[in-house]
Amino acid sequence: MSDMNENATDTKNTKNTKDCPYCGEDVIATAKKCKHCGEILDVVMRDMEQLKKGKSDSPMVFMNAGGGGGGASAASAASSNGNNGRIGFPHMRHLIFTLLTGGLWGFVWFFLYFFRDKSRYY
């Protein structure tokens, strides 16, 4: 009699479970996340997690103020390939603002040069 109960529970368990495609362990058929490996099994939930984390198919290009030429060329290559809804880098505006702010410092350098201590600095 106990043999029949075990068979009934085994078929019940196999009917309500499925194998996780990532780790191969048995999980409940309606599970949205694997309890063994932590991978998300539900397609909609997986897409939402990827959107939350900001993952996309296009490569991300990060540029810093240090200005390396590799970052600038990568950004221009990424912006010329269809844009993917992103706005390109405003190179002309960047050049104008750089010249303006550098020009403002020119007055400071001019002032410091003419009012320096001429006995110490030639």
Rosetta blueprint (number, residue, H / E / L):
1 M L
2 S H
3 D H
4 M H
5 N H
6 E H
7 N H
8 A H
9 T H
10 D H
11 T H
12 K H
13 N H
14 T H
15 K H
16 N L
17 T E
18 K E
19 D E
20 C L
21 P L
22 Y L
23 C L
24 G L
25 E L
26 D E
27 V E
28 I E
29 A L
30 T L
31 A L
32 K L
33 K E
34 C L
35 K L
36 H L
37 C L
38 G L
39 E L
40 I E
41 L L
42 D L
43 V H
44 V H
45 M H
46 R H
47 D H
48 M H
49 E H
50 Q H
51 L H
52 K H
53 K H
54 G L
55 K L
56 S L
57 D L
58 S L
59 P L
60 M L
61 V L
62 F L
63 M L
64 N L
65 A L
66 G L
67 G L
68 G L
69 G H
70 G H
71 G H
72 A H
73 S H
74 A H
75 A H
76 S H
77 A H
78 A H
79 S H
80 S H
81 N L
82 G L
83 N H
84 N H
85 G H
86 R L
87 I L
88 G L
89 F L
90 P L
91 H H
92 M H
93 R H
94 H H
95 L H
96 I H
97 F H
98 T H
99 L H
100 L H
101 T H
102 G H
103 G H
104 L H
105 W H
106 G H
107 F H
108 V H
109 W H
110 F H
111 F H
112 L H
113 Y H
114 F H
115 F L
116 R L
117 D L
118 K L
119 S L
120 R L
121 Y L
122 Y L
